[in-house]
Amino acid sequence: MGIKFGTDGWRAIISQDFTFENVRIASQAVADHFKAKDAVFVIGYDWRFLSEKYAELAAEVLAANGIKVLLSDKAVPTPLVSFAIKDKKLSGGLMLTASHNPPYYNGLKIKASYAGTADEGITKSVEALLAKNPVQSVEFKKGIDSGMIELTDLKKDYMKFVRSYVDLKHLKNAKVNVLVDCMHGVGDGYIPEILKGTKIKITQMRTGRDTLFGGVNPEPIPKNLEATFLAMKDKKAKYDICIVNDGDADRIGAVIPGGKFMGAGQIMALLLLHFIEDRHWKGGVVKTVSNTTLIDLIAKKYNLKLYETPVGFKYICRLMLDEDILIGGEESGGIGVKNYMPERDGMLLGTLLVEMMAHRKKGILEILKDVEKEYGAFRYHRIDMDYPDEKKKKLMELLKTNPPKQICGKLVKETKSSDGSKFIMDDNSWLILRLSGTEPILRIYAEAPSEKIASSYLDFGKNLALSM
């Protein structure tokens, strides 16, 4: 069937494996797992090709299985589905999206009753139920109340909450010039609405629905942001920061004046400092194995408990449910925060960055300079490469059984294998090679005190992979 749940849902190529039939089969398995008396699900969808149709198919299957469905009345960001689950105390939810994957993908994210990414217990159960029972379905017609599928506005309550979460008092008179790159995703229009009533100037780019996302993957990483870098180099525009959201707006990246990328690790570190120093909040910190060491140093300085997990927000979500967590995040742009829900929200995170600037009455460049002066320099890079299936197992086995003793002349002091292979040098710089859980690629990550060293680590990792 080609249905396999990875680190965050099932994603596949449209018409190849992501078909009407397979969406129905997957939805039936979801219904079989969650079926219970008085079960209520919310279903949302993004702007990808046919997402609205896939959402209707999923709703028809769940409804036929006795699960009431609140179907979004329009395309929405993923965080709105999770918020509806928490706010309305629902049984769970589905989001039709392939997030940041290439335009020819679509996908299905399962959200559990705790308003976060379904854990492995749920996804394994759903996988085991695939095609076990015949698909049941009822016909849904807009404007006709079936009693089981109800078109619902998910935006109103979400917007009310987010505007209460953000410190609009500090933002009201803040004069910050913000550029928002929507990457043709469903986050279009949300940040301006969140910050409505303030003096913050907001300009949006790459707006509106484009199922090809302007010819790039809707992922906020440097290779997809050429137009954004150019906009931030425009001295006439005088933008203070650019917030970038992915296709379903649960991830964040940023670009600073002069056209330099600020990755999720830096963003998470800044928000951690903002919560501690400006909001005076406390709690534990969760980072994935591929996130910046800067977070470790901040947690150590403020005596905060630090947890490290494999890549995948589901691991962060679990800790946010079980522990008092201040902030938790991945290097790929997914960050969760305290007093919200165990879920990512790139739109909220973007406004919190602006809030930090307003609190400190400093530009983002000055804030970053202060952080580097206190904690040192951390230069982070990542490359993704197509990698043949027949080489994957061989490479991972080699890295575990015969890991490199030196990388670019630096001694490897520690090796971690919780997710791929991470090699930590004696100066705490590091290199990781790991297989993606959502795409058929090998990811290579590196962090070092300088751009030159980080790039040399990536070259080392790439050459090692190609030598197989």
C-alpha positions as CSV (number, residue, x, y, z in Angstrom):
1,M,0.0,0.0,0.0
2,G,3.0,2.3,0.5
3,I,1.6,3.6,3.8
4,K,4.3,4.0,6.5
5,F,4.3,6.5,9.4
6,G,7.6,8.2,10.0
7,T,8.8,10.8,12.6
8,D,5.7,12.9,12.0
9,G,3.0,11.1,10.1
10,W,2.7,9.4,6.7
11,R,4.0,11.3,3.7
12,A,4.2,10.0,0.1
13,I,4.2,11.1,-3.5
14,I,0.8,12.1,-4.8
15,S,-0.7,9.6,-7.3
16,Q,2.1,7.1,-6.6
17,D,1.4,6.1,-3.0
18,F,-0.6,9.0,-1.8
19,T,-3.9,8.1,-3.6
20,F,-7.6,8.4,-2.8
21,E,-7.7,4.7,-2.1
22,N,-4.7,4.8,0.3
23,V,-6.1,7.9,2.2
24,R,-9.3,5.9,2.7
25,I,-7.4,2.9,3.9
26,A,-5.3,4.9,6.3
27,S,-8.4,6.8,7.6
28,Q,-10.1,3.4,8.2
29,A,-7.1,2.3,10.3
30,V,-7.2,5.5,12.2
31,A,-10.9,5.0,12.8
32,D,-10.3,1.4,14.0
33,H,-7.7,2.6,16.5
34,F,-9.6,5.6,17.9
35,K,-13.2,4.2,17.6
36,A,-15.0,4.7,20.8
37,K,-18.3,5.9,22.1
38,D,-18.8,9.7,21.6
39,A,-15.4,10.1,19.9
40,V,-15.0,13.4,18.1
41,F,-12.2,14.3,15.7
42,V,-11.1,17.5,14.1
43,I,-9.7,17.4,10.5
44,G,-7.7,20.2,8.9
45,Y,-5.9,20.6,5.6
46,D,-3.4,22.9,4.0
47,W,-2.9,24.4,0.5
48,R,-1.2,21.4,-1.1
49,F,-2.6,19.8,-4.2
50,L,-6.0,18.1,-3.5
51,S,-5.6,18.5,0.3
52,E,-9.2,19.7,0.7
53,K,-10.4,16.6,-1.2
54,Y,-8.2,14.2,0.9
55,A,-9.6,15.9,4.0
56,E,-13.2,15.2,2.9
57,L,-12.4,11.6,2.2
58,A,-10.9,11.1,5.6
59,A,-13.9,12.8,7.2
60,E,-16.3,10.5,5.3
61,V,-14.5,7.4,6.5
62,L,-14.3,8.5,10.2
63,A,-18.0,9.6,10.1
64,A,-19.1,6.2,8.7
65,N,-17.3,4.6,11.6
66,G,-19.3,6.5,14.2
67,I,-16.7,9.2,14.9
68,K,-18.1,12.7,14.7
69,V,-15.9,15.0,12.6
70,L,-15.3,18.8,12.9
71,L,-14.0,19.5,9.4
72,S,-12.2,22.8,9.0
73,D,-14.2,25.2,6.7
74,K,-11.0,26.4,5.1
75,A,-7.3,25.5,4.7
76,V,-5.5,26.1,8.0
77,P,-2.0,25.8,9.6
78,T,-1.4,22.6,11.5
79,P,-1.3,24.3,15.0
80,L,-5.0,25.2,14.6
81,V,-5.9,21.5,14.5
82,S,-3.9,20.7,17.7
83,F,-5.3,23.8,19.4
84,A,-8.9,22.7,18.6
85,I,-8.2,19.3,20.2
86,K,-7.0,21.0,23.4
87,D,-9.6,23.7,23.5
88,K,-12.6,21.5,22.7
89,K,-11.2,18.4,24.6
90,L,-11.5,16.2,21.5
91,S,-10.5,12.6,20.9
92,G,-7.8,13.5,18.3
93,G,-7.3,15.0,14.9
94,L,-6.0,14.6,11.4
95,M,-4.1,17.1,9.3
96,L,-3.7,16.7,5.6
97,T,-0.3,18.1,4.8
98,A,3.2,17.0,3.8
99,S,4.6,19.9,5.9
100,H,8.0,21.0,4.4
101,N,8.3,18.1,1.9
102,P,8.6,18.7,-1.9
103,P,5.4,19.9,-3.7
104,Y,4.7,16.6,-5.2
105,Y,4.2,15.1,-1.7
106,N,1.1,15.1,0.5
107,G,0.6,13.5,3.9
108,L,-1.4,12.7,6.9
109,K,-0.5,13.8,10.4
110,I,-2.2,12.1,13.4
111,K,-2.8,14.3,16.4
112,A,-3.6,12.6,19.7
113,S,-6.0,13.6,22.5
114,Y,-3.2,15.5,24.2
115,A,-3.0,17.9,21.3
116,G,0.3,16.8,20.0
117,T,2.0,14.5,17.5
118,A,0.8,10.9,17.8
119,D,3.4,8.7,19.6
120,E,4.9,5.5,18.2
121,G,2.4,3.4,20.1
122,I,-0.5,5.0,18.2
123,T,1.2,5.0,14.8
124,K,2.3,1.4,15.1
125,S,-1.2,0.4,16.1
126,V,-2.6,2.3,13.1
127,E,-0.1,0.6,10.8
128,A,-1.1,-2.8,12.1
129,L,-4.7,-2.1,11.4
130,L,-4.2,-1.1,7.7
131,A,-6.5,-3.0,5.4
132,K,-7.7,-5.2,8.3
133,N,-11.2,-4.1,7.9
134,P,-13.2,-3.0,4.8
135,V,-13.3,0.8,4.3
136,Q,-16.6,2.3,5.4
137,S,-17.6,5.7,4.0
138,V,-20.5,8.1,3.9
139,E,-21.0,10.8,1.3
140,F,-20.3,14.4,2.5
141,K,-22.1,17.3,0.8
142,K,-21.3,20.8,1.8
143,G,-24.4,22.6,3.1
144,I,-26.2,19.4,4.0
145,D,-25.9,18.5,7.7
146,S,-25.2,14.8,8.0
147,G,-25.1,15.0,11.8
148,M,-21.6,13.4,11.8
149,I,-19.5,15.9,9.7
150,E,-19.7,19.6,10.8
151,L,-17.9,22.4,9.0
152,T,-16.1,24.4,11.7
153,D,-14.1,27.7,12.0
154,L,-10.8,26.7,13.6
155,K,-9.3,30.2,13.4
156,K,-11.4,32.3,15.7
157,D,-10.6,30.6,19.0
158,Y,-7.0,30.0,18.0
159,M,-6.5,33.7,17.3
160,K,-8.0,34.7,20.6
161,F,-5.7,32.5,22.5
162,V,-2.5,33.4,20.7
163,R,-3.2,37.1,21.1
164,S,-3.5,36.5,24.8
165,Y,-0.3,34.5,24.9
166,V,1.8,37.2,23.2
167,D,2.7,40.3,25.3
168,L,0.8,42.8,23.3
169,K,1.4,45.4,26.0
170,H,5.1,45.5,25.2
171,L,4.4,45.2,21.5
172,K,1.8,47.9,21.2
173,N,4.2,50.8,20.7
174,A,7.2,48.8,19.5
175,K,8.5,50.2,16.2
176,V,9.8,47.0,14.5
177,N,9.8,46.5,10.8
178,V,9.1,42.8,10.1
179,L,9.1,40.9,6.9
180,V,7.2,37.6,6.9
181,D,8.0,34.9,4.3
182,C,5.0,32.7,4.0
183,M,6.6,30.4,1.4
184,H,3.1,30.1,-0.2
185,G,2.0,28.2,2.9
186,V,-1.2,28.5,4.9
187,G,0.4,30.7,7.5
188,D,-0.3,33.6,5.1
189,G,-2.0,36.5,7.0
190,Y,-1.7,35.0,10.5
191,I,1.2,37.0,12.0
192,P,-0.3,40.4,10.8
193,E,-3.6,39.4,12.5
194,I,-1.9,38.3,15.7
195,L,0.0,41.7,15.9
196,K,-3.0,43.8,14.9
197,G,-3.3,47.0,16.9
198,T,0.4,47.4,17.4
199,K,2.8,49.8,15.6
200,I,4.8,47.0,14.2
201,K,5.1,47.3,10.4
202,I,4.6,43.9,8.7
203,T,5.2,43.1,5.0
204,Q,4.5,39.6,3.7
205,M,6.2,37.9,0.7
206,R,5.5,34.6,-1.2
207,T,1.8,34.8,-0.3
208,G,-1.2,33.0,-1.7
209,R,-1.8,29.4,-2.7
210,D,0.8,27.9,-5.1
211,T,0.8,24.1,-5.0
212,L,4.3,24.2,-6.5
213,F,5.5,26.6,-3.8
214,G,7.3,28.8,-6.2
215,G,9.5,25.9,-7.4
216,V,11.1,25.2,-4.0
217,N,10.4,23.0,-1.0
218,P,8.4,25.0,1.6
219,E,11.1,24.4,4.2
220,P,12.8,27.3,5.9
221,I,16.4,26.4,5.2
222,P,18.9,28.5,3.3
223,K,18.7,26.7,-0.1
224,N,15.0,27.7,-0.3
225,L,15.4,31.3,0.7
226,E,17.3,33.1,-2.1
227,A,14.4,35.6,-2.6
228,T,14.3,36.2,1.1
229,F,18.0,36.9,1.4
230,L,17.7,39.4,-1.4
231,A,14.8,41.1,0.4
232,M,16.7,41.3,3.6
233,K,19.7,42.9,1.8
234,D,17.5,45.7,0.5
235,K,18.8,48.7,2.4
236,K,15.8,50.8,1.4
237,A,13.3,48.4,3.0
238,K,15.2,48.5,6.3
239,Y,13.6,45.3,7.6
240,D,14.6,44.4,11.2
241,I,13.9,40.7,10.9
242,C,12.3,38.2,8.6
243,I,10.2,35.4,10.0
244,V,9.9,32.3,7.7
245,N,7.2,29.6,8.1
246,D,7.0,26.3,6.3
247,G,4.1,25.0,4.3
248,D,1.8,24.2,7.2
249,A,3.3,26.9,9.4
250,D,4.3,24.8,12.4
251,R,8.0,25.4,11.7
252,I,10.1,28.5,11.8
253,G,13.3,29.9,10.4
254,A,14.5,33.5,10.3
255,V,16.7,35.9,8.2
256,I,18.5,38.8,9.8
257,P,19.5,42.2,8.3
258,G,22.1,41.7,5.6
259,G,20.6,38.5,4.4
260,K,22.0,36.0,6.9
261,F,20.1,32.9,7.9
262,M,19.2,32.3,11.6
263,G,18.4,28.7,12.1
264,A,15.9,27.1,14.6
265,G,18.7,26.3,17.0
266,Q,19.6,29.9,17.4
267,I,15.9,30.9,17.5
268,M,15.2,28.3,20.3
269,A,18.3,29.6,22.3
270,L,17.0,33.2,22.0
271,L,13.5,32.3,23.1
272,L,14.9,30.3,26.0
273,L,16.8,33.4,27.1
274,H,13.6,35.5,26.5
275,F,11.5,33.2,28.7
276,I,14.2,33.1,31.5
277,E,15.4,36.7,31.5
278,D,12.4,38.7,30.3
279,R,9.3,36.6,31.2
280,H,11.0,35.1,34.3
281,W,9.7,31.6,33.6
282,K,11.4,28.4,34.6
283,G,11.3,24.7,33.5
284,G,13.2,22.0,31.8
285,V,14.7,22.2,28.3
286,V,14.4,19.6,25.6
287,K,16.6,19.5,22.5
288,T,17.1,16.8,19.8
289,V,20.5,15.3,19.2
290,S,21.0,17.5,16.2
291,N,20.4,20.8,17.9
292,T,22.9,23.5,18.9
293,T,25.3,23.1,21.9
294,L,24.4,26.8,22.8
295,I,21.2,25.5,24.3
296,D,23.3,23.2,26.7
297,L,25.3,26.2,27.9
298,I,22.3,28.4,28.6
299,A,20.6,25.5,30.5
300,K,23.8,25.0,32.5
301,K,24.1,28.7,33.4
302,Y,20.6,28.9,34.7
303,N,20.6,25.4,36.3
304,L,17.8,24.1,34.1
305,K,17.3,20.3,33.6
306,L,18.3,19.4,30.0
307,Y,16.9,16.5,28.0
308,E,18.3,15.2,24.7
309,T,16.1,13.1,22.3
310,P,16.3,11.6,18.9
311,V,15.0,13.7,16.0
312,G,11.2,13.8,15.9
313,F,8.9,16.2,17.7
314,K,6.9,13.2,19.1
315,Y,9.8,12.7,21.6
316,I,9.7,16.3,22.7
317,C,5.9,16.1,22.9
318,R,6.1,13.2,25.3
319,L,8.5,15.1,27.7
320,M,6.3,18.2,27.5
321,L,3.4,16.0,28.7
322,D,5.3,14.3,31.5
323,E,7.6,17.0,32.8
324,D,7.6,20.8,33.5
325,I,9.2,21.9,30.2
326,L,9.9,25.5,29.4
327,I,10.9,25.0,25.8
328,G,11.7,22.1,23.5
329,G,12.7,21.9,19.9
330,E,14.3,20.5,16.8
331,E,17.0,22.0,14.6
332,S,14.5,21.7,11.7
333,G,12.3,24.5,13.0
334,G,9.8,22.7,15.3
335,I,9.7,24.3,18.7
336,G,7.2,23.9,21.6
337,V,6.8,26.3,24.5
338,K,5.4,26.3,28.0
339,N,1.8,27.2,28.8
340,Y,0.6,26.3,25.4
341,M,0.3,22.7,24.2
342,P,2.9,20.0,23.3
343,E,3.0,21.2,19.7
344,R,4.9,23.4,17.3
345,D,3.7,26.8,16.1
346,G,5.9,28.8,13.7
347,M,3.5,31.8,13.7
348,L,3.5,32.1,17.5
349,L,7.3,31.7,17.7
350,G,7.8,34.4,15.1
351,T,5.8,36.9,17.2
352,L,7.7,35.8,20.3
353,L,11.0,36.8,18.6
354,V,9.6,40.2,17.9
355,E,8.4,40.4,21.5
356,M,11.9,39.7,22.7
357,M,13.2,42.6,20.5
358,A,10.5,44.9,22.0
359,H,11.3,43.8,25.6
360,R,15.0,44.5,25.2
361,K,14.6,47.5,22.9
362,K,17.3,46.0,20.7
363,G,17.6,44.8,17.1
364,I,18.1,41.1,16.5
365,L,21.8,41.8,15.4
366,E,22.5,43.4,18.8
367,I,20.8,40.6,20.7
368,L,22.8,38.0,18.8
369,K,26.0,39.9,19.4
370,D,25.3,39.9,23.2
371,V,24.7,36.1,23.1
372,E,27.9,35.4,21.2
373,K,29.9,37.6,23.6
374,E,28.5,35.6,26.6
375,Y,28.5,32.1,25.2
376,G,30.8,32.0,22.2
377,A,30.3,31.4,18.5
378,F,28.3,28.5,17.1
379,R,28.1,28.0,13.3
380,Y,25.6,25.4,12.2
381,H,25.2,23.8,8.8
382,R,23.2,20.9,7.2
383,I,23.1,19.3,3.9
384,D,20.7,16.7,2.5
385,M,21.7,14.2,-0.1
386,D,19.9,11.4,-2.0
387,Y,21.3,8.1,-0.8
388,P,20.7,4.7,-2.3
389,D,18.7,2.2,-0.1
390,E,21.4,-0.4,-0.6
391,K,24.0,1.8,1.0
392,K,22.1,3.0,4.0
393,K,22.4,0.0,6.2
394,K,26.0,-0.5,5.3
395,L,26.9,3.1,6.1
396,M,25.0,3.1,9.5
397,E,26.7,-0.2,10.5
398,L,30.1,1.1,9.6
399,L,29.6,4.3,11.6
400,K,28.7,2.2,14.7
401,T,31.3,-0.5,14.4
402,N,34.2,1.5,13.1
403,P,33.6,5.2,13.8
404,P,36.3,7.8,12.8
405,K,38.8,8.5,15.5
406,Q,39.6,12.0,14.0
407,I,37.6,14.4,11.9
408,C,39.5,17.1,10.0
409,G,42.4,16.8,12.4
410,K,40.3,17.0,15.6
411,L,40.0,14.1,18.0
412,V,36.6,12.5,18.5
413,K,36.0,12.4,22.2
414,E,32.5,11.0,22.2
415,T,30.2,9.1,19.9
416,K,26.4,9.0,20.3
417,S,24.1,6.6,18.3
418,S,20.6,7.4,19.6
419,D,19.6,8.7,16.2
420,G,22.2,8.2,13.4
421,S,25.8,8.7,14.5
422,K,27.0,11.9,16.2
423,F,30.7,12.5,16.6
424,I,31.7,15.1,19.3
425,M,35.1,16.6,19.1
426,D,37.3,17.7,22.1
427,D,36.2,21.4,21.6
428,N,32.5,20.4,21.6
429,S,32.1,20.9,17.9
430,W,30.3,18.0,16.2
431,L,29.2,16.1,13.1
432,I,26.1,13.9,12.6
433,L,25.1,11.5,9.8
434,R,21.5,10.3,10.0
435,L,18.7,9.0,7.7
436,S,15.6,11.1,7.4
437,G,12.4,9.6,8.9
438,T,10.1,11.3,6.3
439,E,12.2,11.4,3.1
440,P,14.6,9.0,1.3
441,I,17.7,11.0,2.0
442,L,20.7,11.2,4.2
443,R,21.1,14.3,6.4
444,I,24.5,15.5,7.4
445,Y,24.8,18.1,10.2
446,A,27.7,20.0,11.7
447,E,28.4,22.7,14.3
448,A,31.7,24.4,15.0
449,P,33.1,27.7,16.1
450,S,33.6,28.9,12.5
451,E,31.9,28.6,9.1
452,K,35.1,27.1,7.7
453,I,35.4,24.3,10.2
454,A,31.6,23.5,10.0
455,S,31.9,23.3,6.2
456,S,34.9,21.0,6.4
457,Y,33.0,18.7,8.7
458,L,30.2,18.5,6.2
459,D,32.7,17.7,3.4
460,F,34.1,14.9,5.6
461,G,30.7,13.5,6.2
462,K,29.7,13.7,2.6
463,N,32.9,12.0,1.4
464,L,32.5,9.3,4.0
465,A,29.0,8.6,2.7
466,L,30.0,8.5,-0.9
467,S,32.9,6.1,-0.2
468,M,30.5,3.3,0.6
